[in-house]
Each structure stands twice: as C-alpha cells, then as structure tokens.
C-alpha cells in the first residue's frame, strides 16, 4: 500500500516539474498589450453533483475577478480571457460550498511578450471533494486545549478506506513554523497524540479521506492552541470598529481582536445590518492590511481609532487571509463603504 502512494507522489511531482517548465506562446488579445488565454476542462464531484459551478479567473495580486462563467453540468467547458502580463489563478466554486470545497484549479504566469507557463499544473478533470465535517478540536479564533495529548476527531465519510492526517506547529502569536509531522494513515476517525504537544503553539491539522483507489473523497483543516498558550480575549472584550460614539464617527460594525505583537487582527463578529455585513468579510478572517497599511503590531484599540477617524461614505480596503475548508489559505481584498455611527 505504501508503494503505490510513493509512486503516485513521484508521478505527480514529475508532472508538476514538466508543467512548470513548459512554456506556451499566447496569441495577442483584442486590446493592445493583452494576450488571449483559453482553458478547457470538465468538472466532477466526489459525491452527489452540486452544479452549477462558477469558474473564474482572478488576479494573483488581489484576487480581483477578470472573467467568470457558469458551468451547468459535467460536459466540457471553455473559459477565455484577454490577459495583461501578470500572474492569474483559475478557480472552480460549487453551488454549495458548505458541502464541497472550492478548487484552485491552477495558476498561470503571462510574460511581457505573451509567453506563458503554469506555475503549477491545471487540474484535469477538476474534482470537488466534500468538506470533512465534525473536526474537533477546532475554532475560529483558535481556543486553548489543555490536554497534554489531545484527541483529534472527525466524522466518517461514506466510501472512505482510510484517512490521512498531518499537522504542524506554529509559534503563537508570532506565527513562525516550528515543525511538521509525517503523514499518518488512520482507519478510525480519531487520533491521539503519541507524545506531549509542545506548549505555546498553534496546531494546524488537516485530514483527507481516501477511497480504495487512493482518490480523495473529502478533506478539511482545523486548528487549536496548545496548553500554556495565551489565548485571545473573550468576545465580550473584543473591539467594535468603532465603539459607541457621537454621530459623525466612521462605523462599519466589525468586532475584532488583536494584541500587541500579533501580525494581524482577527474578525470576531460582524454586526447585523452593518456596512461590514454587506461585504464578503467573515468571522475568522485575518486582517493583514488596512487601507494599504500593515496591521502588524497594532491593537484592537488602534484599529478602532483609525476607523473612527474616517468619514461616512469613504471606502475602507482590507487585505485579508481566509482559511478554506480544505485547509488552504486564500488572500482577498475586501472594500467596505464606511457608515455613520
């Protein structure tokens, strides 16, 4: 069993190298300075189909959508766009993102003369795996688990032959990678740490469910803080951006928490019917920049004062990082029109 896993990994690795090194000359686009990119593929689900899907091409820099199309079924589709030189990503987003994960299909780099190469290969066919449910411990923001040897649990997936678990430790709150485990293969839906977990860390863990053919059926990511870690303040002490105040102060209705030394702020809550509630912002999002300025080493109070200084009608731009259900991260720029308190 281990042999086919290693062979499969080697084949995938070699395919990645070949795809990354192969260049293609794109034809000129209709607008001067652009080049025409076309991508053909088909979509399948590792479970009950959840069409339609949105296939989109985004800019790598800030995830702005260049073009998108709706794919109604499993038939092959073709998406095209005239692209300026730069790096772009192709995504497939299912109708039900609570059941199926979105897929980053691939990334393409377009050179100044129209030469293009895939920074990593396009997935074909595009396979949407199910979101693994019941992962515990897990919380956004991460909570402290006091057990020296925590037990990780997740729900069973129909058709799964085994589960692949992997975890890594990152210092908290500085977020410097401190170690990664080897993949652990499980037939049960749980895992007990064999040694004491290190203190003062955030443990980020992921699990994939495989069928007998080695295909991924489902996957998910989770996180928790290990014992001895200073967790975030409770929601009652989180800061609303801004707090109650006189009329005329900027207001977006966002509750965040951040302590001095943290590299980002974390969205704790979004107030109903507030300007923030009409954006794509979600609890658990990490705010890395505010109007282009890094939020590192700030505090909740610092952000409160900044927002309060804005005027109603002004645009607030937040650079955020979001943990996706499959355990990967996505960077996004979200703009919010400031309201009046």
C-alpha positions as CSV (number, residue, x, y, z in Angstrom):
1,X,0.0,0.0,0.0
2,X,2.8,2.4,0.8
3,X,4.4,1.6,-2.6
4,X,1.5,3.0,-4.6
5,X,1.4,6.1,-2.5
6,X,5.0,6.8,-3.1
7,X,4.8,6.0,-6.8
8,X,1.8,8.3,-7.1
9,X,3.6,11.1,-5.4
10,X,6.6,10.7,-7.7
11,X,4.5,10.8,-10.8
12,X,2.6,13.9,-9.5
13,X,5.9,15.6,-8.6
14,X,7.4,14.9,-12.1
15,X,4.2,16.1,-13.8
16,X,4.5,19.3,-11.8
17,X,8.1,19.9,-12.9
18,X,7.2,19.3,-16.5
19,X,4.2,21.5,-16.4
20,X,6.0,24.3,-14.6
21,X,8.8,24.3,-17.2
22,X,6.7,24.1,-20.3
23,X,6.1,27.5,-22.0
24,X,3.4,28.4,-24.4
25,X,3.1,31.5,-26.6
26,X,-0.3,33.1,-26.2
27,X,-1.8,35.0,-29.2
28,X,-2.4,38.7,-28.9
29,X,-5.7,39.8,-27.4
30,X,-8.2,42.2,-28.9
31,X,-6.9,45.0,-26.6
32,X,-3.2,46.1,-27.3
33,X,-0.9,44.8,-24.6
34,X,-3.1,41.8,-23.8
35,X,-2.8,38.1,-24.7
36,X,-5.6,35.6,-25.3
37,X,-5.8,32.7,-22.8
38,X,-8.2,29.8,-23.2
39,X,-8.7,26.9,-20.8
40,X,-10.9,23.8,-21.5
41,X,-11.8,21.2,-18.8
42,X,-14.7,19.5,-17.1
43,X,-15.9,19.2,-13.5
44,X,-16.9,16.2,-11.4
45,X,-17.9,15.8,-7.8
46,X,-16.7,13.1,-5.4
47,X,-20.3,12.6,-4.3
48,X,-23.7,13.9,-5.4
49,X,-23.2,16.6,-8.1
50,X,-23.7,20.2,-7.0
51,X,-24.0,22.1,-10.2
52,X,-23.9,24.8,-11.3
53,X,-20.4,25.8,-10.6
54,X,-18.7,29.2,-11.1
55,X,-15.4,29.0,-12.9
56,X,-13.4,32.3,-12.5
57,X,-10.1,33.7,-13.5
58,X,-8.7,36.1,-10.8
59,X,-5.6,38.2,-10.5
60,X,-3.0,36.7,-8.2
61,X,-2.2,40.1,-6.6
62,X,-5.5,40.9,-5.1
63,X,-8.0,38.2,-6.3
64,X,-10.0,40.6,-8.5
65,X,-12.2,38.7,-10.9
66,X,-11.1,39.0,-14.6
67,X,-13.9,36.9,-16.0
68,X,-16.2,34.1,-14.9
69,X,-18.7,31.7,-16.3
70,X,-21.4,29.3,-15.1
71,X,-20.9,25.6,-15.7
72,X,-24.2,23.8,-15.6
73,X,-23.1,20.2,-15.8
74,X,-20.3,17.7,-16.3
75,X,-19.8,18.5,-20.0
76,X,-16.5,20.1,-21.1
77,X,-16.4,23.9,-20.9
78,X,-14.2,26.6,-22.3
79,X,-13.3,29.8,-20.5
80,X,-11.4,32.5,-22.3
81,X,-10.0,36.0,-21.4
82,X,-7.6,38.6,-22.7
83,X,-4.9,39.0,-20.0
84,X,-2.3,41.6,-19.3
85,X,1.2,40.3,-18.3
86,X,1.0,39.0,-14.7
87,X,0.0,36.0,-12.7
88,X,-3.5,34.7,-12.6
89,X,-5.5,31.9,-10.8
90,X,-8.3,29.7,-12.1
91,X,-10.9,28.7,-9.5
92,X,-14.0,26.4,-9.6
93,X,-16.6,27.3,-7.0
94,X,-19.5,24.9,-6.4
95,X,-23.1,25.9,-5.7
96,X,-22.9,24.5,-2.2
97,X,-19.6,25.5,-0.5
98,X,-20.7,24.1,2.8
99,X,-20.7,20.5,1.3
100,X,-17.9,20.8,-1.3
101,X,-14.7,22.8,-1.2
102,X,-13.8,25.3,-3.8
103,X,-10.8,24.2,-6.0
104,X,-7.9,26.3,-7.1
105,X,-7.6,24.7,-10.5
106,X,-4.2,26.2,-11.3
107,X,-2.0,29.3,-11.7
108,X,-0.7,30.7,-14.9
109,X,2.0,33.4,-15.4
110,X,1.8,35.6,-18.6
111,X,5.1,37.2,-19.6
112,X,5.6,40.6,-21.2
113,X,5.8,39.1,-24.7
114,X,3.0,36.7,-24.2
115,X,5.0,33.7,-23.1
116,X,3.0,31.8,-20.5
117,X,3.8,28.9,-18.2
118,X,1.8,27.2,-15.4
119,X,3.4,27.8,-12.0
120,X,1.7,24.6,-11.1
121,X,-0.4,22.3,-13.4
122,X,-4.0,22.8,-14.1
123,X,-6.1,20.0,-12.5
124,X,-7.9,17.9,-15.1
125,X,-10.6,16.9,-14.6
126,X,-11.5,19.4,-11.8
127,X,-12.5,17.3,-8.8
128,X,-14.6,18.8,-6.0
129,X,-14.1,16.9,-2.8
130,X,-16.5,17.0,0.1
131,X,-15.8,19.2,3.1
132,X,-14.9,16.9,6.1
133,X,-17.2,17.6,8.9
134,X,-17.0,17.2,12.7
135,X,-13.4,18.1,13.0
136,X,-12.6,18.7,16.7
137,X,-10.9,20.5,18.4
138,X,-11.4,23.4,16.0
139,X,-12.4,27.0,16.4
140,X,-12.1,30.4,14.8
141,X,-10.3,32.1,16.5
142,X,-8.4,29.2,17.9
143,X,-9.1,28.1,21.5
144,X,-6.7,26.6,24.1
145,X,-6.8,22.8,24.6
146,X,-5.3,22.0,28.0
147,X,-4.7,18.3,27.3
148,X,-1.1,17.2,27.0
149,X,-2.1,14.7,24.4
150,X,-5.2,15.9,22.7
151,X,-7.5,13.6,20.8
152,X,-8.4,14.7,17.2
153,X,-11.8,13.6,15.9
154,X,-13.7,13.9,12.6
155,X,-16.9,12.4,11.1
156,X,-16.7,9.3,8.9
157,X,-17.0,9.6,5.1
158,X,-19.1,7.1,3.2
159,X,-16.8,5.1,0.8
160,X,-13.6,6.0,2.7
161,X,-11.0,3.3,3.0
162,X,-8.5,5.3,5.1
163,X,-7.8,8.8,6.4
164,X,-4.5,10.7,6.0
165,X,-3.7,13.1,8.9
166,X,-1.0,15.7,9.1
167,X,-0.3,18.5,11.5
168,X,2.2,21.3,12.0
169,X,3.1,23.6,14.9
170,X,3.5,27.3,14.6
171,X,4.6,29.7,17.4
172,X,1.9,31.9,18.8
173,X,1.3,34.8,18.2
174,X,4.5,35.4,16.1
175,X,3.4,32.6,13.7
176,X,6.8,31.1,12.8
177,X,6.7,27.5,11.6
178,X,8.1,25.2,14.2
179,X,7.7,21.7,12.8
180,X,5.5,19.4,10.6
181,X,4.5,15.8,11.2
182,X,4.8,12.9,8.7
183,X,1.5,11.8,7.2
184,X,-0.3,9.4,9.5
185,X,-2.7,6.9,8.0
186,X,-5.8,6.0,10.0
187,X,-8.7,3.6,9.6
188,X,-10.5,5.2,12.6
189,X,-11.9,8.7,12.7
190,X,-9.7,9.8,15.6
191,X,-6.1,10.2,16.5
192,X,-4.4,10.6,19.9
193,X,-1.1,12.4,20.1
194,X,1.6,9.8,20.9
195,X,3.8,12.4,22.7
196,X,3.0,15.6,24.7
197,X,2.3,18.5,22.4
198,X,4.7,21.5,22.8
199,X,3.4,24.4,24.8
200,X,2.7,27.9,23.4
201,X,1.9,26.8,19.9
202,X,-1.0,26.8,17.4
203,X,-1.5,23.4,16.0
204,X,-2.9,23.4,12.5
205,X,-4.1,19.9,11.3
206,X,-5.7,18.5,8.2
207,X,-7.4,15.2,7.2
208,X,-8.1,13.7,3.8
209,X,-10.4,10.8,3.2
210,X,-9.3,8.3,0.5
211,X,-11.2,5.5,-1.2
212,X,-9.6,2.2,-2.1
213,X,-8.3,3.6,-5.3
214,X,-6.5,6.4,-3.4
215,X,-8.8,9.1,-4.7
216,X,-9.6,12.0,-2.3
217,X,-13.3,11.9,-1.3
218,X,-13.2,14.7,1.4
219,X,-10.8,16.9,3.2
220,X,-10.7,19.6,5.9
221,X,-8.5,21.7,8.1
222,X,-8.7,22.7,11.7
223,X,-6.7,24.4,14.4
224,X,-6.3,24.8,18.2
225,X,-3.9,26.4,20.7
226,X,-1.8,24.1,22.8
227,X,-1.6,24.2,26.6
228,X,0.2,27.1,28.1
229,X,-0.8,29.5,25.3
230,X,-2.2,32.9,26.0
231,X,-5.4,32.8,24.0
232,X,-7.3,35.8,22.7
233,X,-9.6,37.9,24.9
234,X,-13.3,36.7,25.1
235,X,-15.8,38.1,22.7
236,X,-17.1,40.5,25.4
237,X,-13.8,42.4,25.3
238,X,-13.4,42.4,21.5
239,X,-13.5,45.8,20.0
240,X,-16.2,47.0,17.7
241,X,-14.8,49.2,14.9
242,X,-15.6,51.7,16.2
243,X,-17.3,51.6,19.6
244,X,-20.4,53.5,20.5
245,X,-19.8,57.2,19.9
246,X,-21.3,60.5,18.8
247,X,-22.9,60.9,15.4
248,X,-20.4,61.6,12.6
249,X,-17.8,59.0,13.5
250,X,-16.9,56.3,11.0
251,X,-18.7,53.0,11.5
252,X,-18.5,49.6,9.8
253,X,-19.9,47.3,12.6
254,X,-17.0,44.9,12.8
255,X,-15.7,43.3,16.0
256,X,-12.1,42.3,16.0
257,X,-9.4,41.2,18.5
258,X,-5.7,41.8,18.4
259,X,-3.0,42.1,21.0
260,X,0.3,43.9,20.6
261,X,2.8,41.7,18.8
262,X,0.3,39.8,16.6
263,X,0.9,40.1,12.9
264,X,-2.8,40.6,12.1
265,X,-6.2,41.3,13.5
266,X,-8.9,38.5,13.6
267,X,-12.5,39.2,12.8
268,X,-14.5,38.1,15.8
269,X,-18.0,39.1,14.8
270,X,-19.9,41.1,12.3
271,X,-22.9,43.1,13.5
272,X,-26.2,42.5,11.7
273,X,-27.3,45.2,9.2
274,X,-24.0,47.0,9.4
275,X,-21.8,48.1,6.5
276,X,-19.5,45.1,7.2
277,X,-22.4,42.7,7.0
278,X,-23.0,43.7,3.3
279,X,-19.4,42.7,2.4
280,X,-17.8,39.3,1.9
281,X,-16.0,39.6,5.2
282,X,-16.4,36.5,7.5
283,X,-15.7,35.7,11.2
284,X,-12.2,34.2,11.5
285,X,-10.7,36.3,8.6
286,X,-7.3,37.6,9.3
287,X,-6.9,41.3,8.5
288,X,-3.3,41.9,7.4
289,X,-3.5,45.4,5.9
290,X,-5.9,48.3,6.4
291,X,-6.0,50.8,3.5
292,X,-2.6,49.5,2.4
293,X,-1.0,49.8,5.9
294,X,0.1,46.7,7.7
295,X,-1.9,45.8,10.8
296,X,1.1,44.0,12.4
297,X,1.9,45.0,16.0
298,X,-1.4,47.0,16.2
299,X,-4.1,46.5,18.8
300,X,-7.9,46.5,18.6
301,X,-7.9,50.0,20.1
302,X,-5.6,51.2,17.3
303,X,-7.9,49.9,14.6
304,X,-10.9,51.4,16.5
305,X,-9.3,54.9,16.4
306,X,-8.4,54.6,12.7
307,X,-11.9,53.6,11.6
308,X,-13.5,56.3,13.8
309,X,-11.4,58.9,12.0
310,X,-12.9,58.1,8.7
311,X,-15.9,59.8,7.3
312,X,-19.2,58.2,6.2
313,X,-19.1,57.3,2.6
314,X,-15.4,56.8,2.4
315,X,-14.1,53.4,1.2
316,X,-12.2,51.1,3.6
317,X,-9.9,48.5,2.0
318,X,-9.0,45.4,4.0
319,X,-6.4,42.9,2.8
320,X,-7.5,39.6,4.5
321,X,-6.4,36.0,4.5
322,X,-9.0,33.2,4.9
323,X,-8.7,29.6,5.8
324,X,-10.6,27.5,3.3
325,X,-12.4,24.2,4.2
326,X,-9.7,22.1,2.5
327,X,-7.0,23.7,4.8
328,X,-5.5,26.0,2.3
329,X,-5.4,29.8,2.6
330,X,-6.8,32.5,0.3
331,X,-5.8,36.1,0.1
332,X,-8.5,38.6,-0.8
333,X,-9.1,42.4,-0.8
334,X,-12.4,43.5,0.6
335,X,-13.8,47.0,0.3
336,X,-16.4,48.4,2.7
337,X,-18.2,51.7,2.4
338,X,-18.0,53.4,5.9
339,X,-21.3,54.3,7.5
340,X,-22.1,56.8,10.2
341,X,-22.5,55.9,13.9
